[in-house]
Amino acid sequence: MGKTLIEVQMILWTTSDIARHFGVRRRTVTDKWTKRPNFPVPKQRISRKVVRWAADEVQAWSTGGQR
């Protein structure tokens, strides 16, 4: 039998995307939320200022009453 390759696409959010989704200021996300030990680990870190998180992980974090 041949192997099947499955492509998985992950939606990544910046701090601005997170702030827009939850209706808060970007600074709240940057200065408070991302510093919490239970906030999801970034999936992509391009530089110190350009960081991206998996959207589904951030949403799961928020539904767990973490905000």
Secondary structure, DSSP 8 states (H G I E B T S, - for coil): -----------EE-HHHHHHHHT--HHHHHHTGGGSTTS---SEESSSS-EEEEHHHHHHHHHTT--
